[in-house]
Amino acid sequence: MKNIKIASAQFENRSGDKDYNLSVIERISGEAARAGADAIAFHECSVTGYSFARKLNQDQMLALSETIPEGESIRRLQSIAQKNNIAILAGLFEKDAEDDIYKAYVCVDKTGLLAKHRKLHPFVNKHILPGNSYTIFELGGWKCGILICYDNNIAENVRATKLLGADIIFMPHVTMCTPSTRPGAGFVDPSKWVNRETDPTSLRMEFDGLKGRSWLMKWLPARAYDNAVYAIFSNPIGMDDDQLKNGCSMILDPYGDILAECRSFSDEFVMATCTPEKLGLAGGFRYLNARRPELYREIIGQPHVGEQKVSWLE
């Protein structure tokens, strides 16, 4: 494998405004391509917006959703990728021929659709069905995977994606700054976003504290470290419907170290080079080879005991 340069972006999407969101994706993708990126990743539902979907009925969700790859948004993403000679990863709501609805994330380049992942654990809207398979594809000679938001909180999903061959896992999110049972969690007051230029310190403290980045740092580096993968995390900045999100899109290497991170309050991207040498040097590589699956194959495969409840807020 040769080195590959990957960018991760953050931007403030507009709910249901595909034209606007795609225009931002086009602008940032062009900037990343000119900076030398081979691929750029945007957040979950970056084409459509996310949080507003919790208020939509089935007919409204169907109107918002598109078929893949025939839909207009996929065609436009491919056009952008072709124009800039860059692979683009972005998210939207999908519907199939039977009008079943999924949360999808795609990778397109100048040749067309390279990959589509359906979120395994969707919960923003009751009409969205879960995907039932892992996603592995090739990009620039690298084996890659996709896991959307909550998919990454279940450690088995990341390990399974690695075992299927992925050395880079794209992890698009719309997360943080939401209520939870964990200490310190909660919404961030939207007024802090309005006042971000006159009082950036108060906003940064909220974004970086337990409502935001400090929570992310409890688990995201471990996913990269334990599995010896490059983790490409993307997340929106600013208002997503009535909820404020803290961005901090970042790229982590197989050591769990952050190579690059968005730290502004603006639409932006960061870029890092993924090198194959780290894959075999990282601790996770040794851990994978030391596994004894005969000890826990039946344990991990056991069904759940009792009802499993998930809040869409995290």
VOTILO-643258 format. One record per residue: residue in one letter; x, y, z of N, C-alpha, C, O in turn. Coordinates in steps of 0.2 Angstrom, whole numbers, plus 5000, padded with zeros to 4 digits. Example, Ala and Ser with C-alpha at 12.3 -4.5 7.8 and 13.67 -1.06 7.14 Angstrom:
// VOTILO-643258
A506649725039506249785039506649845039507149835042S506449895035506849955036506450005039506750065040
***
This chain:
// VOTILO-643258
M500449945000500050005000500450065000501050065003K500250114997500650184997500250225002499650215004N500550285004500250335008499650365005499550364999I499150375009498550415007498450475011498450465017K498250525008498050585012497250595012496950595007I497050595019496350595020496150665024496550675029A495650695022495350755025494750735029494350695027S494650765035494050765038493750835040494150875041A493050845038492850915038492250925043491950875046Q492150985045491551005049491251065046491551105043F490551065046490251125044489551125047489251075049E489251185047488551195050488051185044487951225040N487751125044487251105039486551145040486451165046R486151145035485551175036485051115035485051075030S484551105039484051055040483651055033483251095032G483650995030483250985024483451025018483151015012D484051065018484251105012484851065009485351085010K484651025005485150985001485651024997486251014996D485251074993485651114989486251154992486751154990Y486051184998486551225002487051175005487651185004N486851115008487351075010487851045005488451045006L487551034999487951004994488451064991489051044989S488251124992488651174989489251184994489851204992V489151175001489651175006490151115004490751125005I489851055003490251005002490751014996491250994996E490451044991490851054985491351104986491951094984R491251154990491751204991492351174995492951184994I492151145001492651115005493051065002493651055002S492751014998493050964994493550994989494150964988G493351044986493851084981494451104985495051104982E494351134991494951164995495351104997495951114997A495051054999495450995001495850964995496450944996A495550954990495850934984496450974982497050944980R496351034982496951084980497551074986498051094984A497351054992497851054997498150984996498650965000G497950934992498250874991497950814994498150754994A497250824996496950764999496750714994496450734988D496750654995496450604991495750584992495350564988A495550604998494850585000494650635006495050665009I494050655006493750695012493150665014492650645011A493050665021492450635024492050695028492350735031F491450695027490950735030490550695035490550635035H490150735039489750705045489150665042488950665037E488850625047488250595046487750635044487650695047C487350615039486750655036487050725034486650775035S487650735032487850795030487550825024487550885023V487250785020486850805014486150835016485950885013T485850805021485150815022485050855029484550885030G485550855034485450875040485150815044484950765041Y485150815051485050755055484550765060483950735060S484650815065484150815071483450825069483050805073F483350865064482650885063482250825060481650825061A482550775058482250715056481850675061481350635060R481950695068481550665073480850685073480450655076K480750745070480050765070479650745064479050765063L479950715059479650695053479150635053479350585056N478650635049478250575049478450525043478950545040Q478150475042478450425037478450455030478950455026D477950495028477850525021478450575020478750585015Q478550615026479050665025479750635025480150665021M479850585028480450545028480650515021481150525018L480050495018480150465011480250525006480650515001A479950575007480150635003480850665003481150684998L481150655009481750675010482350625008482850645006S482150565008482550505006482650504999482250524995E483250474997483350454990483550384989483850354993T483450364983483750304981484550304979484750364977I484850254981485650254979485750194975485650134977P486150204969486450274967486150314963486450364960E485450304961485150344956484950414958484850454954G484950424965484650484967485050544965485650544963E484750604965485050664963485750684967486250704964S485650674974486250694978486850654976487450674976I486750584975487350544973487650564967488250574966R487250584962487450604955487850674956488350684953R487650714961487950774962488650764965489150794964L488650724970489250704974489750674969490350694969Q489550634964490050604960490250664955490850664953S489850704953490050764949490650804952491150824949I490550814959490950854963491650814963492150844963A491550754965492150714965492550714959493150714959Q492250704953492550704946492850774945493450774942K492550824947492750894945493450904949493850934946N493450884955494050894959494550834960495050844963N494350784957494850724957494950704965495550694967I494450694968494450674975493850634977493350634975A494050584981493450544984493050574990493450614994I492450574990492050604994491550554998491250514995L491550565005491150525009490650575013490850615016A490050555012489450595015488850555016488750495014G488450585020487850545023487150575021487150635020L486650535020485950555018485550495020485750445022F484850515020484350465021484250425014484150455009E484150365015484050325009483350285009483150265014K483050275003482450235002482550184997482950204992D482250124998482350074992481750064988481250104989A481750014984481150004980480449994983479950004981E480549964989479949954994479850004998479349995003D480150064998480050125002480250105009480050145014D480750065010481050055017481550115017481850125012I481650135023482050195024482650175028482650135033Y483250205026483850185030484250245031484250295027K484750245036485250305036485850275033486150225035A486050315027486650285023487150335023487150395025Y487750305022488350345021488750315015488850255015V488950365011489250335004489950365003490150415006C490350324999490950354996490850354989490750294986V491050404986491050414978491650444976491950484980D491850424970492450454967492250474960491650464958K492750484956492550504949492250444945491950464939T492350384947492050334943491350314945491050274942G491150334951490450324953490450304961490950324965L489950264963489850244970490350184971490350134968L490750194976491250144979490950104984491150044985A490550134989490350104995489750134997489650194996K489250095001488750125004488650085010488650025010H488550115016488450085022487750105025487650165025R487350065028486750075031486850075039487150015041K486750125042486850125049486550065053485950045052L486950035057486749975060486249985066485849945068H486350045069485950065075485650135075485850175078P485150135070484750205069484250215075483950165077F484150275076483650285081483350355081482950375086V483550405076483350475076482550475074482250525076N482350425071481650425068481450345068481750305065K480850335070480550265071480450235064480450175064H480450275059480350245052480950215049480950195043I481550235052482150205049482350135051482350125057L482550095046482650025048483450015049483850055046P483649965052484349955053484649925048484349875045G485249935046485649895041485849835044485849825051N486049785040486249715043486849695040486949625040S487349735038487949705036488549755037488349815038Y489149735038489749775038489949795031489749765026T490349855031490449885024491249885024491549915027I491549855018492249855017492349865010491949845005F492749915008492849935001493649955001493949965006E493849964995494549984993494550054991494150084987L495050094994495150164992495850174992496250174997G496050194986496850214985497250154987497850164989G497050094986497450034988497350014995497649964997W496950044999496850035006496149995007495650015003K496149955012495449925014495149975019495449985024C494549995018494250035022493550015024493249965021G493350035030492650025032492250085034492550135035I491650075035491250135037490750115043490450055043L490750145049490250135054489950205056490350255057I489350215056489050275057488850285065488450255068C489150345068488950365074488850305079489350275081Y488250295082488150245087488450175085488650135090D488550165079488850095077489550095080489750035082N489850145081490550145084490550135092491050125094N490050155095490050145102489950075104490150055110I489750025100489749955101490449935099490549925093A490849915103491549895102491549835097492049835093E491149795097491149735093491049755085491349725081N490749805084490649825077491349855074491549835068V491749885078492349915076492849855075493249845070R492849805080493249745079493049705073493549685070A492449695072492249655066492449685060492649655055T492349755059492549785053493349785052493549775046K493749785058494449775057494549705055495049695050L494249655058494349585056494149565049494449515046L493749605046493549595039494049625034493949625028G494549665037495149685033495249765033495749785030A494749805036494849875036495449895040495549885046D495849945037496449975041496250045042496550085046I495750075038495450145039494750135040494350105036I494450165046493750165047493550235047493750275051F493050245043492750315043492150315048491750265048M492150365052491650365058491250425058491450475062P490850435053490450495053489950505059489650455061H489850555062489450565068489050635067489150675063V488450635071488150695074488050685081487650645083T488550705085488550685092488850735097489050795095M488850725103489050765109488550825110488150835106C488650855116488250915118487450895118487050925116T487350835121486650805121486550775128487050755131P485950775131485850735137486050665137486050635132S486250645143486450575144486450555152486350605156T486450495153486550475160487250485163487350475169R487650495158488350505161488450565164488150615162P488950575169489050635172489350685168489750675163G489050745168489250805165488950815158489150865155A488550775156488250775149487650825149487450845154G487550855143486950895142487050945136487550945133F486450975135486451025129486951085131487051095137V487151115125487551175126487051235124486751225119D486951285128486551335126486651375120487251395119P486151375115486351405108486551475109486851495104S486351505114486551575115487351585115487651635113K487651535117488451535117488651535110489251565108W488351495105488551495098488351565095488851595091V487851595097487651665094488251715096488451755092N488451705102488951755105489751725104490151745108R489851685100490451645099491051695097491651685099E490851755094491451795092491551845098492151865099T491051865102491251905108491451875114491751895118D491251805115491451765121491551695118491251645120P492151685115492351625113492551575118492451515118T492751605124493051565129492451515132492551455134S491951545134491351515137491151455132490951395134L491151465126490951415121491451355121491251305121R492051375120492551325120492551285126492751225126M492451315132492451275138491851225138491951165140E491351235135490751195134490951135129490851075130F491151155124491351115118491851065120491851005118D492351085124492951045126492851005132493250955134G492351025136492150985143491850925142491750895136L491550895147491150835147490550825143490350775141K490250885141489750885136489950865129489550845125G490650875128490850875121491550825121491450765122R492050865119492650825118492950785123493250725122S492850805129493150755135492850695135493150645137W492150685133491850625133492050585127492250525127L492150615121492450585115493150555116493250495114M493550585120494150565122494150505126494650465127K493650485129493550425134493550365130493750315132W493350365123493250305119493550305112493750255110L493550365109493750365102494450335101494650295097P494950365105495650345104495750265105496150235102A495350245110495350165111495150125105495450075104R494650155101494450115096494950105090495150055088A495350165089495950165085496450115088496750075084Y496650125094497250095097497050015097497549985095D496549995100496449925101496349885095496549825094N496149925089496149885083496649905077496649875072A497149945079497649965075497349985068497549965063V496950035069496650065063496750145063496850175068Y496650175057496550245056495850255057495450235054A495650305062494950325063494850395060495150445062I494350395056494250465053493550485055493050465053F493550525060493050555064492750615061493150665060S492150625059491850685057491250705060490850655062N491150765062490550795066490350865064490850905062P489750885064489550955062489751005067489850985073I489851065065489951115070489351165069489051175064G489151195075488551245075487951215076487851155079M487351245074486651225075486451165070486551175064D486251115073485951065069485251055071485051025076D484751085067484051105070484151145076484351195076D483851125082483851155088484451135093484451155098Q484851095090485451075094486151095092486251105086L486551115097487151145095487651085095487751045100K488151085090488651025090489351065090489351115087N489751025092490451055093491051035089491551045090G490851005083491350995078491950945080491750885082C492550965081493150935082493250875078493450825080S493050875072493250825067493950815067494350855068M494150745067494850735068495050665065494650625063I495750655064496050595061496450565067496950605069L496350505068496850465073497150415070496950385065D497750395072498150345069498150285073497750285078P498450225071498350165075498650165082498550115086Y499050215084499250225091498750255095498850265101G498150275092497650315096497850385096497550425100D498350415093498550485093498250525088498050495082I498050585090497650625085498250665080498650695083L498150645074498550675069498350745067498750785065A497750755067497450825065496750835067496350785068E496550895069495950905072495650975070496051025071C495050985069494751045068494651075075494351045079R494851145075494851175082494451245081494451285086S494251265075493951325075493151325076492951265077F492851375075492051375076491751385069491251395068S492251375063492051385057491951325053492151265055D491651325047491751275042492451265040492751305038E492751205041493451195039493551115038493151075039F494151105036494351035036495151025039495451075039V495350965041496050955042496250895038495750855036M496850885037497150835033497650795036498050825040A497750735035498350695038498550635033498050615029T499150615033499350565029499350495033499650495038C499050445030499050385033499550345030499650335023T500050315034500550275031500450205034500250185039P500650155029500550085031500950055036500750005040E501550085037502050065042501750055049501850005053K501350105051501050105058500550045059500550025065L500250025054499849965055500149905059499749875063G500749885057501049835060501449845066501649805070L501549915067501949935073501549945079501749935085A500849955078500449975084500249915088500249865086G500149935095499949885099499349845097499349785098G498849875094498249835092498449775087498049725087F498949785083499149735079499349675083499149615081R499749685088499949625092499349595096499349535097Y498949635098498349615102497849565097497649515099L497749595091497349555086497749485085497349435085N498349485085498649415083498649375090498749315089A498649405095498649365102497949335104497849305109R497449355100496749335102496649265102497049225099R496249235107496049165107495249165107494949155112P495049165101494349165100493949105103493349115104E494249055103493948995106493749005113493248965116L494049055117493849065124493149105124492849095129Y493049145119492449195120491949195114491549235114R492049145109491649145103490949145105490449175103E490749095110490049085112489849135117489249155117I490249165120490049225125489849285121489349315122I490249305116490149365113489549355108489149405107G489349295106488749285102488149275106487649255103Q488149275112487549265116487049315115487249375114P486349305115485849355114485849395121486049375126H485549455120485449505125484949475130484549435129V485049495137484649475142484249535144484549585146G483549535143483149595145483149645139483449635134E482749695140482649745135483249785134483449815139Q483449805128483949845127483649915124483349915119K483749965128483450035127484050075124484550085128V483950115119484450165117484050235116483550235113S484350285118484150355117484450385111485050375110W484050415107484350445101484750495102485150525098L484750525109485150585110485950565110486350615110E486150505111486850495111487050425108487550405108
***
